[in-house]
Amino acid sequence: MSKGATIGTLLAVIAAVVIAWLLAEFVFHLAVFLVKLVIVAVVAAIVFFVLWLIFRAKTSD
């Protein structure tokens, strides 16, 4: 095995680790964003229906 091949392999391994790290970081942030989005949608739906019930009750008086 030549010294150039060893250095090339080492650089490829380092590049693979860096790319995997960045990809994992991106996927983690995307998952957190999606969870927040779902929570916001659920809370918004609950608030909407509560307000709808309040205003519906006031207009029927």
C-alpha positions as CSV (number, residue, x, y, z in Angstrom):
1,M,0.0,0.0,0.0
2,S,1.5,3.3,-1.0
3,K,1.7,6.4,1.2
4,G,-0.6,8.4,-1.2
5,A,-3.3,5.8,-1.0
6,T,-3.1,5.8,2.8
7,I,-3.4,9.6,2.9
8,G,-6.2,9.5,0.4
9,T,-8.1,6.9,2.4
10,L,-7.6,9.0,5.6
11,L,-8.9,12.1,3.9
12,A,-11.9,10.2,2.5
13,V,-12.7,8.9,6.0
14,I,-12.5,12.4,7.5
15,A,-14.6,13.8,4.7
16,A,-17.2,11.0,5.2
17,V,-17.4,11.7,9.0
18,V,-17.8,15.5,8.4
19,I,-20.5,15.0,5.8
20,A,-22.3,12.5,8.0
21,W,-22.1,14.9,11.0
22,L,-23.5,17.8,8.9
23,L,-26.3,15.6,7.5
24,A,-27.2,14.3,10.9
25,E,-27.3,17.8,12.2
26,F,-29.6,18.9,9.4
27,V,-31.9,15.9,9.8
28,F,-32.1,16.6,13.6
29,H,-33.0,20.2,13.1
30,L,-35.6,19.3,10.4
31,A,-37.2,16.8,12.8
32,V,-37.3,19.4,15.6
33,F,-38.9,21.9,13.2
34,L,-41.5,19.4,12.1
35,V,-42.4,18.6,15.8
36,K,-42.7,22.3,16.6
37,L,-44.9,22.7,13.5
38,V,-47.2,19.9,14.6
39,I,-47.4,21.3,18.1
40,V,-48.2,24.8,16.8
41,A,-50.9,23.4,14.5
42,V,-52.6,21.5,17.3
43,V,-52.5,24.4,19.7
44,A,-53.8,26.7,16.9
45,A,-56.7,24.3,16.2
46,I,-57.6,24.1,19.9
47,V,-57.5,27.9,20.3
48,F,-59.6,28.3,17.1
49,F,-62.3,26.0,18.3
50,V,-62.4,27.5,21.8
51,L,-62.7,31.0,20.3
52,W,-65.3,29.7,17.8
53,L,-67.4,28.3,20.7
54,I,-67.1,31.5,22.7
55,F,-68.2,33.7,19.8
56,R,-70.9,31.3,18.7
57,A,-72.3,31.3,22.3
58,K,-72.3,35.2,22.4
59,T,-74.0,35.6,19.0
60,S,-76.8,33.2,19.9
61,D,-77.9,35.3,22.9
